[in-house]
Amino acid sequence: MTTTTHTPTAKPAYTRPSLLRHRSGLMNKMGTQPSLTPTEAIDGVPVETLVEAYGSPLFVYSQRTIEHRYRALRDELARRYPKVQPAWSYKTCYLDAVCRVYHKEGAWAETVSGMEVNKALRNGVPMHKVVFNGPHKEDAALLAALKGGALVNIDHFDELARIEQLSKIHGLFPQVGIRLNMATGTTPRWDRFGFNLDNGQAWDAVRRLTAGGRMSLRGLHAHFGTFVLDADNYRIGASKVAAFANRLRTELGITLEYLDLGGGFASKNRLKSQYLPGEQVTPSLAQYAEALTKGLADLDYPAHELPTLITETGRGLIDEAGTLITTVIANKRLADGRRAVVVDAGVNLLYTAFWYNFEVETTAPVHGVPEPTVIFGPLCMNIDVVREHIMLPALPVGTRLLIRPVGAYAVTQSMQFIHLRPAVTMIGLDGQHGVIKSAETLDDLVRGEVVPDWVEGAASVPGVEPTAPTPRAQTVALPRLTGALPSLTGATPAVGPDGRLH
Amino acid sequence: MSTPNPLLSLAISPSGFVFDPRTGATFSVNPVGRVLLEGIRDGQGLAALVDTLGDHFQVTDADLSRDVLEFAQSLKDQGLLTTDFQLA
């Protein structure tokens, strides 16, 4: 066998050999194969241009899609209800650039931790436009939020008691909301967060809140589920919340300022348990808006006193705005005959691959017979599977693939595991593009690591010289945790140079 | 009595349709796959097939070697190749 490379100019293009056994009865509407029409550009920018500039793998966000989806939601709601205020769900993607696109559009910030509150303040959102949810609101952030007039929605009785305690210590009389949960037809029942409406717990929570004399109720919060594919769940939920609001008004004289009816809107992604693709089953934003506002029609409020409808949709707004560019690094044939392809992005970047079957698109024509294929990521871990089953032809090494939609949660849940995280970019409205989060380096990985004195003096690895000094730990006694609450003064919380609340 | 070579009983059409009369199974091969299938049936080994394909297509020897070996494995998986494939 020669070792030369055959490079004639008039020879036909080579296609990798394939042998495909014919099987009957396996193809049905589930067996859709990915479109083999290549997607060469994202928002007009060639994929190869992006990879040359920023490398592979690469997250790409479309500002155009972010703005389009936000405006669509806002407009669909505003057509049906007079007071509407969307809030951006920070946990879905809290990169500053992404958040600021939403805030420029008028979105408030919906946060679920002190870190996220800090992020919102850093992005210029005033505290009174911050919604603060979640089961664990750290004391410092909670106090700052209460002082600054954030929309704090209480999740459980222990938090209610803690807010009372904080209010007594600091002389506050905050207005707060409470979170509700209820049966709306979703399975499994979404009852982990908040007070149950159906069994009377929510009613008791309001009576307990008002009886304490340290706070008043300004709003109700409810989140009916996640990736909810039946829009009617929102009609049922909103109707129940409206009935509860009516009862609060008539029996306790409480006129509510807002109803935060959460998110949970599905994207066009496809759950692994989902029979039909998202294009066929995911309700439109108009359908969600119609269901929500139809339920709110049960509100027995004068028009001028209607509470503001707040939404905190994340996935339904941004999922389609995100794409992950990845590159084929190897092909394999598994023992059971299936083709396997290894790409340079795995579950370290797509934690969401554990519950989604993403769309996979090529960026250039690919020839060959599609076969059942597994897409593996680059991790040396058996669980690193991006797609368990997809019909693809043989993909030459170096082939670019687009995995989408990945705009929701993929970046915020990505992990620094085995490989460093890649750059995240955004394409602007005029086709300009740039990094919104740099690719990580080893320095990013080891920042904060400390080698204690007692390890520093231990035997080193033979033949290996340390290349750089590692910060040495100071031997200090761990502070004892006490019940003392942090003493925060001043009515307006501020963010220090370290990004933390002060 | 020696075991008959399954490859010799295959019916291979010019369009790449393959019929195995022993089992009734049918297959599709693409043009490169057909060249390989016929070559292996005729007893050609890895080096000869790489040379044959390299003369006809724009591809490197390294890629061809990998693909020929993978294709031979596919034939084994389907029960069509029951002997060791010649590497020389």
Interface residues (C-beta under 8 A of the other chain):
Chain A: M1 T2 T3 T4 T5 H6 T7 P8 K11 P12 A13 Y14 T15 R16 P17 S18 L19 L20 R21 H22 N331 R333 G337 G368 V369
Chain B: V18 A25 T26 F27 S28 V29 N30 P31 V32 G33 V35 L36 L37 L46 A47 V50 D51 L53 G54 D55 H56 F57 Q58 V59 T60 D61 D63 S65 D67 V68 E70 F71 Q73 S74 L75 D77 Q78
